[in-house]
């Protein structure tokens, strides 16, 4: 029986350029997302500290 | 993508890795956070994921060997759960992409199970002759290995030769 062989088509230069651009933008977006989440956590910790949250006596 | 098992990662990883907001996160001895994620590539012809590594504070932690060891454990678990292709694009921050590519290859080449994988790092000359570095990592057991590597090589060679 003849085996099936997949063929991966060659992309054009323009397609590769768009692929690279997309990869670069995703990478930058990930860095920005991680930074924004980190900043939000720092702000939240700061706000909690300023509100005296950490000084509450539970007993 | 199949989610990674952090317990499996942490059996070998020097830093404790946890899953948070669809990212794999670890904190170094110096208190520096690293976040890892994998994003599906848009190429419709085979399944591949872009590996992302980010440090929100952008602090440097040179000579911390536990960082590459932890990253390799995450990548190993990625391939255990996802028999796909991993792509990595080096950051161009401070124009140090070539150094980052060499560092990534050094990390990977020091990995004891390295022979299970085929890794190819290439320089790509994009717009304005900006150099970027991309690595393709694929398990040698992948039945499409030869075809994918051959296509990747051909495309990058064509891309670098042709002027826009």
Backbone of each chain as ProteinMPNN parsed JSONL, in Angstrom:
{"seq_chain_A": "XXXXXXXXXXXXXXXXXXXXXXXXXXXXXXXXXXXXXXXXXXXXXXXXXXXXXXXXXXX", "coords_chain_A": {"N_chain_A": [[0.837, -1.191, 0.0], [0.494, 2.189, -0.788], [2.224, 4.681, 0.981], [1.023, 7.505, 2.79], [2.126, 10.759, 2.233], [2.749, 13.762, 3.698], [2.898, 17.071, 2.485], [4.625, 19.939, 3.123], [3.868, 23.14, 2.324], [5.907, 25.665, 0.8], [6.428, 28.825, 2.161], [5.869, 32.211, 1.111], [8.154, 35.047, 0.844], [6.87, 37.278, 1.899], [4.904, 36.12, 3.472], [6.483, 34.895, 5.404], [7.694, 37.094, 6.513], [5.481, 38.351, 7.684], [4.845, 36.38, 9.516], [7.086, 36.43, 11.189], [6.848, 39.0, 12.185], [4.463, 38.783, 13.595], [5.222, 36.929, 15.535], [7.146, 38.398, 16.897], [5.584, 40.487, 17.903], [3.87, 39.074, 19.576], [5.657, 38.144, 21.453], [6.553, 40.514, 22.627], [4.11, 41.377, 23.635], [3.643, 39.443, 25.554], [5.707, 39.96, 27.402], [4.917, 42.536, 28.205], [2.437, 41.973, 29.338], [3.138, 40.337, 31.515], [4.644, 42.157, 32.966], [2.667, 44.083, 33.553], [0.923, 42.601, 35.136], [2.573, 42.061, 37.274], [3.085, 44.647, 38.23], [0.493, 45.317, 39.036], [0.145, 43.518, 41.116], [2.076, 44.476, 42.887], [1.021, 46.999, 43.457], [-1.318, 46.265, 44.689], [-0.362, 44.959, 46.968], [0.895, 47.098, 48.183], [-1.262, 48.792, 48.668], [-2.692, 47.214, 50.433], [-0.923, 47.091, 52.576], [-0.845, 49.779, 53.3], [-3.417, 50.16, 54.14], [-3.453, 48.952, 56.487], [-4.03, 46.35, 56.6], [-2.301, 44.196, 57.032], [-1.837, 44.433, 59.701], [-3.902, 43.629, 61.184], [-5.341, 42.169, 64.034], [-6.252, 38.952, 64.621], [-7.24, 37.589, 66.719]], "CA_chain_A": [[0.0, 0.0, 0.0], [1.296, 3.411, -0.87], [2.122, 5.461, 2.22], [0.647, 8.9, 2.603], [3.205, 11.664, 2.606], [2.272, 15.137, 3.727], [3.843, 18.02, 1.914], [4.479, 21.251, 3.747], [4.16, 24.123, 1.278], [6.89, 26.721, 1.071], [5.789, 30.132, 2.283], [6.53, 33.305, 0.392], [8.891, 35.949, 1.726], [5.899, 38.14, 2.577], [4.26, 35.322, 4.531], [7.462, 34.694, 6.485], [7.847, 38.4, 7.162], [4.296, 38.534, 8.544], [4.98, 35.381, 10.595], [8.102, 36.954, 12.117], [6.282, 40.191, 12.826], [3.478, 38.308, 14.562], [5.965, 36.305, 16.642], [7.791, 39.48, 17.651], [4.534, 41.209, 18.633], [3.398, 38.197, 20.658], [6.706, 38.107, 22.479], [6.491, 41.804, 23.337], [2.838, 41.41, 24.369], [3.797, 38.6, 26.744], [6.536, 40.713, 28.357], [4.101, 43.629, 28.75], [1.394, 41.37, 30.188], [3.794, 39.898, 32.753], [5.008, 43.384, 33.705], [1.439, 44.711, 34.051], [0.425, 41.772, 36.244], [3.503, 42.255, 38.398], [2.811, 45.992, 38.763], [-0.8, 45.27, 39.723], [0.362, 42.822, 42.395], [2.822, 45.385, 43.778], [0.074, 48.037, 43.875], [-2.266, 45.633, 45.602], [0.369, 44.734, 48.225], [1.134, 48.413, 48.777], [-2.552, 49.278, 49.169], [-3.039, 46.405, 51.607], [-0.04, 47.511, 53.669], [-1.239, 51.128, 53.716], [-4.727, 50.114, 54.798], [-3.295, 48.301, 57.779], [-4.524, 44.968, 56.48], [-1.352, 43.242, 57.599], [-1.702, 44.633, 61.144], [-5.128, 43.2, 61.871], [-5.197, 41.077, 64.991], [-7.386, 38.063, 64.359], [-7.76, 36.947, 67.954]], "C_chain_A": [[0.882, 1.254, 0.0], [1.118, 4.25, 0.396], [1.79, 6.917, 1.891], [1.813, 9.779, 3.013], [2.657, 13.082, 2.562], [3.345, 16.038, 3.123], [3.578, 19.379, 2.539], [4.821, 22.296, 2.688], [5.163, 25.174, 1.731], [6.146, 28.058, 1.137], [6.565, 31.185, 1.493], [7.294, 34.176, 1.384], [7.939, 36.814, 2.541], [5.217, 37.39, 3.732], [5.215, 35.121, 5.711], [7.674, 36.0, 7.25], [6.684, 38.651, 8.132], [4.356, 37.595, 9.752], [5.974, 35.881, 11.65], [7.566, 38.142, 12.902], [5.285, 39.775, 13.916], [4.181, 37.704, 15.781], [6.591, 37.374, 17.531], [6.748, 40.213, 18.504], [3.993, 40.371, 19.796], [4.395, 38.182, 21.805], [6.674, 39.378, 23.314], [5.222, 41.879, 24.186], [2.946, 40.574, 25.642], [4.609, 39.331, 27.812], [5.7, 41.816, 29.013], [3.026, 43.097, 29.7], [1.982, 40.973, 31.548], [4.163, 41.113, 33.61], [3.767, 44.037, 34.32], [0.881, 43.925, 35.231], [1.289, 41.968, 37.49], [3.254, 43.613, 39.062], [1.511, 45.999, 39.558], [-0.656, 44.591, 41.076], [1.083, 43.72, 43.394], [1.891, 46.452, 44.331], [-0.887, 47.479, 44.927], [-1.616, 45.411, 46.973], [0.557, 46.054, 48.96], [-0.159, 48.94, 49.413], [-2.949, 48.522, 50.432], [-2.206, 46.84, 52.815], [-0.475, 48.86, 54.215], [-2.576, 51.117, 54.462], [-4.641, 49.436, 56.163], [-3.746, 46.858, 57.78], [-3.608, 43.977, 57.19], [-1.23, 43.365, 59.128], [-2.932, 44.189, 61.927], [-4.809, 42.06, 62.845], [-6.444, 40.202, 64.892], [-7.924, 37.401, 65.611], [-7.973, 37.98, 69.037]], "O_chain_A": [[1.883, 1.334, 0.712], [-0.007, 4.497, 0.83], [2.211, 7.468, 0.874], [2.422, 9.546, 4.056], [2.168, 13.544, 1.532], [4.542, 15.779, 3.246], [2.464, 19.9, 2.492], [5.952, 22.332, 2.204], [5.24, 25.515, 2.911], [5.335, 28.371, 0.266], [7.764, 31.047, 1.248], [7.114, 34.066, 2.597], [8.168, 37.057, 3.725], [4.988, 37.942, 4.808], [4.803, 35.173, 6.87], [7.813, 36.004, 8.473], [6.889, 39.106, 9.257], [3.971, 37.964, 10.861], [5.729, 35.766, 12.851], [7.792, 38.276, 14.105], [5.268, 40.341, 15.009], [3.777, 37.943, 16.919], [6.57, 37.27, 18.757], [6.992, 40.52, 19.671], [3.698, 40.901, 20.867], [4.018, 38.206, 22.977], [6.757, 39.335, 24.541], [5.246, 42.378, 25.311], [2.409, 40.948, 26.685], [4.244, 39.324, 28.987], [5.765, 42.01, 30.226], [2.746, 43.7, 30.736], [1.391, 41.243, 32.594], [4.009, 41.091, 34.831], [3.803, 44.49, 35.464], [0.421, 44.51, 36.211], [0.784, 42.032, 38.611], [3.217, 43.72, 40.288], [1.431, 46.61, 40.623], [-1.251, 45.022, 42.064], [0.761, 43.735, 44.582], [1.948, 46.782, 45.515], [-1.214, 48.14, 45.913], [-2.239, 45.645, 48.008], [0.406, 46.134, 50.179], [-0.157, 49.458, 50.53], [-3.475, 49.107, 51.379], [-2.717, 46.943, 53.93], [-0.482, 49.077, 55.427], [-2.826, 51.97, 55.315], [-5.627, 49.358, 56.897], [-3.833, 46.222, 58.83], [-4.066, 43.049, 57.857], [-0.608, 42.524, 59.775], [-3.007, 44.342, 63.146], [-4.096, 41.116, 62.506], [-7.563, 40.685, 65.064], [-8.953, 36.726, 65.568], [-8.401, 37.64, 70.14]]}, "seq_chain_B": "XXXXXXXXXXXXXXXXXXXXXXXXXXXXXXXXXXXXXXXXXXXXXXXXXXXXXXXXXXXXXXXXXXXXXXXXXXXXXXXXXXXXXXXXXXXXXXXXXXXXXXXXXXXXXXXXXXXXXXXXXXXXXXXXXXXXXXXXXXXXXXXXXXXXXXXXXXXXXXXXXXXX", "coords_chain_B": {"N_chain_B": [[-3.016, 23.208, 23.623], [-1.584, 20.758, 25.739], [-1.8, 20.922, 29.228], [1.001, 21.453, 31.383], [2.512, 19.313, 33.831], [3.101, 20.386, 36.909], [4.07, 19.104, 39.128], [5.582, 17.06, 38.086], [7.545, 18.584, 36.822], [8.712, 19.756, 39.057], [9.96, 17.659, 40.313], [12.499, 17.493, 39.382], [13.367, 20.052, 39.02], [15.393, 22.785, 40.097], [14.328, 25.188, 41.087], [11.145, 25.955, 42.479], [8.308, 25.461, 40.57], [5.284, 26.954, 39.66], [1.852, 27.028, 38.523], [0.124, 29.667, 37.084], [-2.276, 31.923, 36.052], [-2.263, 30.828, 33.425], [0.426, 30.581, 33.014], [3.781, 29.446, 33.628], [5.508, 29.765, 36.527], [8.378, 30.828, 38.312], [10.497, 31.638, 41.111], [13.593, 33.076, 41.783], [16.53, 32.488, 43.87], [17.369, 35.017, 44.386], [15.074, 36.425, 44.474], [13.916, 37.052, 42.069], [11.413, 37.006, 39.657], [10.394, 34.668, 37.175], [8.591, 34.103, 34.223], [6.957, 31.751, 32.201], [5.539, 30.906, 29.105], [3.666, 29.211, 26.507], [2.844, 29.714, 23.228], [0.522, 29.132, 20.656], [1.663, 28.675, 17.377], [1.073, 30.437, 14.298], [1.409, 29.156, 11.904], [-0.106, 27.16, 9.511], [0.572, 24.586, 8.715], [1.905, 22.788, 10.325], [1.893, 21.816, 13.784], [3.034, 24.007, 16.16], [4.647, 25.616, 18.914], [5.345, 28.755, 20.33], [7.896, 29.49, 22.524], [7.973, 31.407, 25.412], [9.78, 33.508, 27.561], [9.822, 35.518, 30.333], [10.745, 38.242, 32.436], [9.45, 40.129, 34.814], [10.539, 42.305, 36.18], [12.762, 42.858, 34.834], [15.284, 42.371, 35.802], [18.711, 41.406, 35.996], [20.203, 38.23, 36.371], [22.927, 37.033, 36.518], [24.951, 34.124, 36.077], [23.403, 32.373, 37.542], [22.904, 29.238, 37.763], [20.716, 27.725, 38.26], [18.569, 28.784, 36.943], [18.673, 28.214, 34.042], [18.537, 25.425, 34.396], [16.034, 25.067, 35.513], [14.4, 26.102, 33.495], [14.931, 24.286, 31.445], [13.808, 21.995, 32.561], [11.123, 22.697, 32.435], [10.77, 22.865, 29.667], [11.309, 20.23, 28.983], [9.138, 18.942, 30.15], [7.159, 20.113, 28.645], [7.58, 18.832, 26.169], [7.084, 16.241, 26.98], [4.376, 16.265, 27.375], [3.381, 17.353, 25.071], [3.798, 16.423, 21.965], [5.048, 18.12, 20.022], [6.289, 20.905, 18.092], [8.749, 23.218, 19.121], [9.27, 26.658, 19.128], [11.525, 29.358, 19.314], [12.064, 32.737, 19.776], [14.583, 35.085, 20.024], [14.84, 37.817, 22.269], [15.16, 41.182, 21.165], [16.042, 43.182, 22.735], [18.248, 45.733, 23.763], [19.828, 45.126, 21.652], [20.948, 42.571, 21.852], [20.475, 40.106, 20.773], [21.986, 38.123, 19.463], [23.781, 37.23, 21.403], [21.928, 36.224, 23.205], [20.877, 34.129, 21.752], [23.102, 32.45, 21.563], [23.441, 31.883, 24.263], [21.064, 30.541, 24.861], [21.381, 28.269, 23.27], [23.617, 27.201, 24.513], [22.581, 26.605, 27.012], [20.737, 24.648, 26.258], [22.332, 22.744, 24.995], [23.738, 21.794, 27.107], [22.067, 20.167, 28.36], [21.154, 17.037, 29.644], [19.514, 15.211, 28.293], [19.67, 15.959, 25.723], [20.152, 14.708, 23.283], [17.771, 13.648, 22.496], [16.488, 15.494, 21.021], [16.215, 17.594, 18.127], [17.821, 20.505, 17.38], [17.764, 23.663, 15.936], [19.22, 26.675, 15.262], [18.779, 29.784, 13.813], [19.848, 32.656, 11.96], [17.962, 35.441, 11.081], [17.387, 37.813, 8.654], [15.606, 40.532, 8.875], [13.303, 43.222, 8.237], [14.803, 46.376, 7.439], [17.269, 45.302, 7.633], [17.52, 44.172, 10.128], [18.769, 41.907, 12.454], [17.546, 38.819, 13.55], [17.069, 36.092, 15.78], [16.118, 32.787, 15.626], [15.06, 29.789, 17.09], [14.46, 26.378, 16.421], [13.023, 23.633, 17.848], [12.711, 20.201, 17.961], [11.402, 16.987, 18.545], [13.378, 14.111, 17.998], [12.003, 11.885, 17.428], [9.812, 12.64, 16.047], [7.695, 12.01, 13.342], [7.68, 13.659, 11.127], [10.063, 14.929, 11.082], [12.338, 15.247, 9.217], [11.153, 16.498, 7.028], [10.075, 18.84, 8.12], [12.343, 20.157, 9.14], [13.8, 20.465, 6.805], [12.07, 22.123, 5.323], [11.99, 24.365, 6.976], [14.691, 25.177, 6.885], [14.898, 25.761, 4.127], [13.039, 27.827, 3.808], [14.075, 29.848, 5.471], [16.558, 30.281, 4.285], [15.778, 31.157, 1.742], [14.384, 33.445, 2.514], [16.403, 35.039, 3.624], [17.995, 35.461, 1.423], [16.49, 36.731, -0.528], [15.681, 40.012, -1.458], [13.457, 42.505, -0.253]], "CA_chain_B": [[-1.81, 22.611, 24.214], [-1.837, 20.055, 26.995], [-1.19, 21.609, 30.358], [2.148, 20.749, 31.954], [2.35, 18.824, 35.197], [4.148, 21.075, 37.686], [4.69, 18.13, 40.049], [6.631, 16.379, 37.309], [8.632, 19.556, 36.648], [9.382, 20.02, 40.337], [10.751, 16.505, 40.749], [13.89, 17.684, 38.949], [13.709, 21.461, 38.894], [15.959, 23.376, 41.316], [13.374, 26.174, 41.591], [9.768, 25.47, 42.492], [7.527, 26.045, 39.474], [3.84, 26.83, 39.845], [1.026, 27.446, 37.379], [-0.648, 30.846, 37.487], [-2.729, 32.692, 34.885], [-1.817, 30.138, 32.206], [1.88, 30.715, 32.886], [4.577, 28.663, 34.574], [6.225, 30.833, 37.215], [9.297, 30.465, 39.392], [11.194, 32.768, 41.734], [14.971, 32.662, 42.048], [17.043, 32.753, 45.222], [17.497, 36.475, 44.519], [13.736, 37.013, 44.49], [13.513, 37.485, 40.723], [10.375, 36.144, 39.074], [10.424, 34.341, 35.74], [7.317, 33.572, 33.727], [7.098, 31.006, 30.939], [4.332, 30.381, 28.473], [3.808, 28.638, 25.164], [1.733, 30.21, 22.401], [0.37, 28.405, 19.394], [2.148, 29.361, 16.177], [0.019, 30.607, 13.289], [1.683, 28.346, 10.716], [-1.174, 26.158, 9.416], [1.016, 23.315, 8.136], [2.271, 21.866, 11.407], [1.608, 22.426, 15.087], [4.242, 24.452, 16.863], [4.374, 26.596, 19.961], [6.419, 29.693, 20.652], [8.297, 29.511, 23.928], [8.223, 32.767, 25.908], [10.354, 33.62, 28.904], [9.835, 36.942, 30.677], [11.12, 38.603, 33.793], [8.724, 41.399, 34.867], [11.342, 43.422, 36.701], [13.898, 42.983, 33.906], [16.547, 42.292, 36.536], [19.61, 40.376, 35.499], [20.693, 37.332, 37.425], [23.977, 36.269, 35.847], [25.611, 32.996, 36.751], [22.496, 31.547, 38.331], [22.73, 28.031, 36.941], [19.416, 27.106, 38.521], [17.573, 29.306, 35.982], [18.587, 27.333, 32.861], [18.122, 24.068, 34.775], [14.573, 25.102, 35.693], [13.792, 26.299, 32.168], [15.043, 23.015, 30.718], [12.798, 21.078, 33.129], [9.818, 23.106, 31.894], [10.753, 22.479, 28.252], [11.228, 18.769, 28.935], [7.744, 18.579, 30.447], [6.386, 20.52, 27.463], [7.667, 17.777, 25.159], [6.441, 15.032, 27.501], [2.918, 16.395, 27.26], [3.016, 17.865, 23.741], [4.822, 15.959, 21.02], [4.978, 19.083, 18.928], [7.514, 21.645, 17.791], [8.892, 24.427, 19.913], [9.99, 27.735, 18.461], [11.972, 30.376, 20.265], [12.633, 33.942, 19.164], [15.333, 35.818, 21.042], [14.5, 39.228, 22.421], [16.135, 42.092, 20.536], [16.334, 44.268, 23.683], [19.664, 46.133, 23.836], [20.529, 44.576, 20.486], [21.764, 41.446, 22.326], [19.83, 38.87, 20.348], [22.979, 37.092, 19.118], [24.265, 36.676, 22.67], [20.842, 35.428, 23.786], [20.781, 32.878, 20.977], [24.221, 31.589, 21.982], [23.173, 31.45, 25.631], [19.998, 29.538, 24.826], [21.974, 27.032, 22.733], [24.502, 26.644, 25.543], [21.686, 25.986, 27.999], [20.119, 23.445, 25.724], [23.354, 21.748, 24.7], [24.211, 21.234, 28.367], [20.981, 19.339, 28.884], [21.594, 15.642, 29.525], [18.684, 14.458, 27.339], [19.715, 16.753, 24.511], [20.153, 13.864, 22.071], [16.388, 13.312, 22.102], [15.921, 16.61, 20.265], [16.954, 18.271, 17.061], [17.69, 21.951, 17.584], [18.368, 24.444, 14.856], [19.086, 28.108, 15.518], [19.123, 30.486, 12.574], [19.793, 34.12, 11.93], [17.018, 35.909, 10.065], [17.571, 39.25, 8.408], [14.293, 41.074, 8.593], [13.237, 44.58, 7.7], [15.887, 47.286, 7.816], [18.427, 44.441, 7.874], [17.601, 43.816, 11.535], [19.02, 40.477, 12.635], [16.813, 38.161, 14.616], [17.498, 34.698, 15.926], [15.005, 31.883, 15.906], [15.452, 28.385, 17.275], [13.426, 25.36, 16.214], [13.364, 22.422, 18.594], [11.755, 19.159, 17.588], [11.843, 15.67, 19.011], [13.882, 13.291, 16.89], [11.023, 10.826, 17.146], [8.712, 13.194, 15.245], [7.741, 11.391, 12.005], [7.859, 14.69, 10.083], [11.311, 15.651, 11.389], [13.146, 15.622, 8.049], [10.417, 17.43, 6.179], [9.937, 20.122, 8.811], [13.666, 20.798, 9.193], [14.141, 20.837, 5.438], [11.242, 23.271, 4.944], [12.457, 25.485, 7.8], [15.97, 25.614, 6.301], [14.656, 26.354, 2.798], [12.346, 29.107, 3.953], [14.966, 30.862, 6.047], [17.566, 30.589, 3.262], [15.102, 31.987, 0.725], [14.048, 34.738, 3.118], [17.627, 35.827, 3.8], [18.597, 35.778, 0.13], [15.643, 37.648, -1.32], [15.478, 41.374, -0.949], [12.04, 42.875, -0.426]], "C_chain_B": [[-2.174, 21.911, 25.517], [-1.082, 20.741, 28.13], [-0.049, 20.774, 30.963], [1.87, 20.372, 33.403], [3.473, 19.443, 36.047], [4.798, 20.122, 38.702], [5.825, 17.402, 39.339], [7.82, 17.32, 37.101], [9.433, 19.653, 37.941], [10.139, 18.825, 40.902], [12.224, 16.718, 40.421], [14.326, 19.138, 38.973], [14.296, 22.025, 40.185], [15.075, 24.468, 41.914], [11.969, 25.602, 41.485], [8.956, 26.207, 41.417], [6.047, 25.878, 39.802], [3.112, 27.411, 38.629], [0.123, 28.571, 37.839], [-1.01, 31.629, 36.231], [-2.205, 32.126, 33.567], [-0.326, 30.333, 31.934], [2.539, 29.797, 33.915], [5.571, 29.642, 35.199], [7.196, 30.244, 38.229], [10.025, 31.715, 39.877], [12.589, 32.297, 42.128], [15.356, 32.954, 43.494], [17.187, 34.25, 45.463], [16.146, 37.183, 44.471], [13.26, 37.491, 43.138], [12.53, 36.471, 40.149], [10.656, 35.883, 37.594], [9.094, 33.707, 35.366], [7.557, 32.916, 32.369], [5.703, 30.724, 30.396], [4.634, 29.875, 27.071], [2.598, 29.097, 24.361], [1.722, 29.499, 21.062], [0.838, 29.258, 18.217], [1.036, 29.411, 15.124], [0.241, 29.777, 12.029], [0.647, 27.218, 10.602], [-0.692, 24.752, 9.03], [1.545, 22.309, 9.15], [2.059, 22.597, 12.724], [2.919, 22.759, 15.791], [3.83, 25.494, 17.893], [5.605, 27.47, 20.17], [6.665, 29.65, 22.151], [8.586, 30.959, 24.313], [8.775, 32.71, 27.316], [10.435, 35.1, 29.224], [10.124, 37.124, 32.152], [10.528, 39.996, 34.009], [9.542, 42.575, 35.354], [12.544, 43.72, 35.81], [15.23, 43.033, 34.647], [17.399, 41.199, 35.912], [20.024, 39.486, 36.664], [21.771, 36.448, 36.819], [24.509, 35.151, 36.741], [24.697, 32.204, 37.679], [22.161, 30.316, 37.5], [21.376, 27.362, 37.154], [18.354, 27.594, 37.515], [17.536, 28.426, 34.725], [18.135, 25.931, 33.214], [16.594, 24.004, 34.933], [13.871, 25.226, 34.341], [13.828, 24.991, 31.37], [14.021, 21.996, 31.246], [11.408, 21.406, 32.588], [9.704, 22.66, 30.437], [10.615, 20.953, 28.119], [9.784, 18.305, 29.18], [6.827, 18.993, 29.292], [6.395, 19.385, 26.431], [7.074, 16.455, 25.658], [4.936, 15.074, 27.268], [2.471, 16.788, 25.845], [4.079, 17.443, 22.732], [4.891, 16.857, 19.791], [6.335, 19.756, 18.735], [7.565, 22.87, 18.683], [9.737, 25.428, 19.137], [10.39, 28.765, 19.508], [12.575, 31.543, 19.492], [13.334, 34.733, 20.259], [14.886, 37.27, 21.076], [15.593, 40.09, 21.771], [16.499, 43.245, 21.478], [17.842, 44.491, 23.803], [20.507, 45.545, 22.707], [21.404, 43.365, 20.858], [21.184, 40.097, 21.911], [20.824, 37.754, 20.02], [23.505, 36.425, 20.385], [23.193, 35.785, 23.308], [20.708, 34.087, 23.061], [21.89, 31.912, 21.399], [23.969, 31.026, 23.383], [22.12, 30.344, 25.651], [20.542, 28.208, 24.313], [22.879, 26.372, 23.763], [23.673, 25.948, 26.63], [21.224, 24.633, 27.473], [21.157, 22.351, 25.466], [23.922, 21.116, 25.966], [23.205, 20.28, 28.994], [21.284, 17.872, 28.609], [20.785, 14.826, 28.499], [18.692, 15.12, 25.954], [19.613, 15.913, 23.22], [18.753, 13.458, 21.622], [15.806, 14.35, 21.149], [16.848, 17.07, 19.151], [16.746, 19.762, 17.311], [18.443, 22.672, 16.481], [18.141, 25.913, 15.178], [19.562, 28.836, 14.273], [19.039, 31.992, 12.772], [18.853, 34.515, 10.791], [17.224, 37.406, 9.9], [16.242, 39.845, 7.947], [14.35, 42.454, 7.988], [14.387, 45.423, 8.238], [17.136, 46.5, 8.214], [18.611, 44.087, 9.355], [17.786, 42.307, 11.673], [18.202, 39.949, 13.801], [17.258, 36.703, 14.633], [16.312, 33.856, 16.354], [15.556, 30.47, 16.074], [14.23, 27.504, 17.075], [13.881, 24.121, 16.981], [12.273, 21.393, 18.329], [12.288, 17.81, 18.068], [12.287, 14.83, 17.821], [12.907, 12.188, 16.512], [9.862, 11.337, 16.294], [8.777, 12.634, 13.821], [7.95, 12.391, 10.872], [9.185, 15.443, 10.232], [12.042, 16.151, 10.14], [12.45, 16.693, 7.22], [10.332, 18.821, 6.821], [11.272, 20.869, 8.831], [14.061, 21.3, 7.807], [13.37, 22.085, 4.998], [11.694, 24.53, 5.696], [13.76, 26.048, 7.213], [15.749, 26.342, 4.975], [14.022, 27.728, 2.926], [13.283, 30.195, 4.48], [16.042, 31.258, 5.023], [16.972, 31.495, 2.202], [14.854, 33.392, 1.28], [15.289, 35.621, 3.221], [18.244, 36.254, 2.461], [17.809, 36.835, -0.642], [15.56, 39.015, -0.664], [14.019, 41.734, -1.163], [11.837, 43.746, -1.648]], "O_chain_B": [[-2.977, 22.417, 26.3], [0.093, 21.087, 28.011], [-0.135, 19.548, 31.038], [1.096, 21.029, 34.099], [4.64, 19.07, 35.92], [5.95, 20.319, 39.087], [6.885, 17.161, 39.915], [8.972, 16.895, 37.194], [10.663, 19.636, 37.929], [10.884, 18.969, 41.872], [13.098, 16.185, 41.105], [15.522, 19.429, 38.949], [13.757, 21.773, 41.263], [15.073, 24.656, 43.131], [11.639, 24.874, 40.549], [8.935, 27.437, 41.38], [5.608, 24.792, 40.178], [3.674, 28.166, 37.836], [-0.563, 28.454, 38.854], [-0.133, 31.961, 35.434], [-1.757, 32.875, 32.699], [0.128, 30.262, 30.793], [1.939, 29.428, 34.925], [6.37, 30.266, 34.5], [6.874, 29.277, 38.919], [10.151, 32.706, 39.157], [12.743, 31.238, 42.736], [14.606, 33.584, 44.24], [17.134, 34.706, 46.605], [16.09, 38.412, 44.432], [12.301, 38.258, 43.057], [12.772, 35.264, 40.15], [11.098, 36.771, 36.865], [8.55, 32.883, 36.1], [8.26, 33.452, 31.513], [4.799, 30.348, 31.142], [5.719, 30.088, 26.532], [1.458, 28.888, 24.775], [2.757, 29.295, 20.428], [0.452, 30.419, 18.085], [0.173, 28.535, 15.074], [-0.642, 29.702, 11.176], [0.538, 26.4, 11.515], [-1.493, 23.816, 9.024], [1.622, 21.115, 8.863], [2.046, 23.827, 12.776], [3.784, 21.904, 15.983], [2.804, 26.159, 17.756], [6.739, 26.993, 20.184], [5.731, 29.763, 22.945], [9.342, 31.653, 23.634], [8.292, 31.952, 28.157], [11.048, 35.863, 28.477], [9.794, 36.285, 32.99], [11.043, 40.964, 33.448], [9.272, 43.718, 34.986], [13.251, 44.708, 36.009], [16.185, 43.657, 34.184], [16.893, 40.212, 35.378], [20.172, 39.946, 37.796], [21.559, 35.251, 36.625], [24.509, 35.237, 37.969], [25.179, 31.441, 38.517], [21.266, 30.338, 36.655], [20.94, 26.543, 36.346], [17.366, 26.904, 37.267], [16.466, 27.932, 34.369], [17.426, 25.297, 32.432], [15.953, 23.027, 34.543], [12.879, 24.546, 34.077], [12.856, 24.641, 30.699], [13.442, 21.232, 30.474], [10.612, 20.507, 32.316], [8.668, 22.141, 30.02], [9.895, 20.458, 27.251], [9.282, 17.402, 28.51], [5.844, 18.314, 28.996], [5.351, 19.022, 25.889], [6.614, 15.641, 24.857], [4.305, 14.052, 26.998], [1.317, 16.576, 25.474], [5.146, 18.053, 22.662], [4.8, 16.386, 18.657], [7.374, 19.246, 19.155], [6.537, 23.486, 18.965], [10.775, 25.089, 18.57], [9.662, 29.003, 20.472], [13.471, 31.366, 18.667], [12.743, 35.017, 21.301], [14.592, 37.87, 20.043], [16.78, 39.766, 21.824], [17.186, 44.181, 21.071], [18.611, 43.537, 23.928], [21.733, 45.477, 22.797], [22.461, 43.153, 20.265], [21.368, 39.087, 22.59], [20.546, 36.58, 20.264], [23.656, 35.204, 20.436], [23.499, 34.735, 23.875], [20.458, 33.052, 23.679], [21.655, 30.716, 21.571], [24.244, 29.858, 23.657], [22.259, 29.346, 26.359], [20.213, 27.149, 24.846], [22.914, 25.147, 23.879], [24.014, 24.863, 27.1], [21.313, 23.614, 28.158], [20.89, 21.171, 25.693], [24.515, 20.038, 25.917], [23.468, 19.667, 30.029], [21.627, 17.502, 27.487], [21.299, 13.874, 27.912], [17.819, 14.86, 25.127], [19.062, 16.358, 22.213], [18.569, 12.981, 20.502], [14.76, 14.123, 20.54], [18.071, 16.951, 19.226], [15.61, 20.22, 17.438], [19.581, 22.343, 16.144], [17.002, 26.346, 15.348], [20.631, 28.535, 13.742], [18.293, 32.512, 13.601], [18.942, 33.986, 9.683], [17.233, 38.162, 10.871], [15.822, 39.683, 6.802], [15.314, 42.817, 7.314], [14.873, 45.205, 9.347], [17.949, 46.959, 9.016], [19.712, 43.746, 9.786], [17.043, 41.527, 11.077], [18.166, 40.538, 14.882], [17.751, 36.166, 13.641], [15.605, 34.173, 17.31], [16.404, 30.02, 15.302], [13.123, 27.836, 17.499], [14.991, 23.626, 16.78], [11.081, 21.674, 18.456], [13.488, 17.543, 17.997], [11.65, 14.839, 16.767], [12.976, 11.629, 15.418], [9.019, 10.549, 15.864], [9.805, 12.767, 13.157], [8.354, 12.007, 9.775], [9.399, 16.468, 9.585], [12.331, 17.342, 10.023], [13.068, 17.659, 6.772], [10.494, 19.839, 6.149], [11.32, 22.071, 8.569], [14.582, 22.405, 7.652], [13.934, 22.989, 4.382], [11.769, 25.617, 5.122], [13.904, 27.262, 7.068], [16.333, 27.398, 4.728], [14.414, 28.674, 2.242], [13.276, 31.324, 3.988], [16.393, 32.433, 4.911], [17.587, 32.485, 1.807], [15.085, 34.392, 0.6], [15.228, 36.817, 2.935], [18.926, 37.275, 2.378], [18.374, 37.703, -1.309], [15.387, 39.131, 0.549], [13.412, 41.314, -2.148], [10.71, 44.146, -1.94]]}, "name": "protein", "num_of_chains": 2, "seq": "XXXXXXXXXXXXXXXXXXXXXXXXXXXXXXXXXXXXXXXXXXXXXXXXXXXXXXXXXXXXXXXXXXXXXXXXXXXXXXXXXXXXXXXXXXXXXXXXXXXXXXXXXXXXXXXXXXXXXXXXXXXXXXXXXXXXXXXXXXXXXXXXXXXXXXXXXXXXXXXXXXXXXXXXXXXXXXXXXXXXXXXXXXXXXXXXXXXXXXXXXXXXXXXXXXXXXXXXXXXXXXX"}
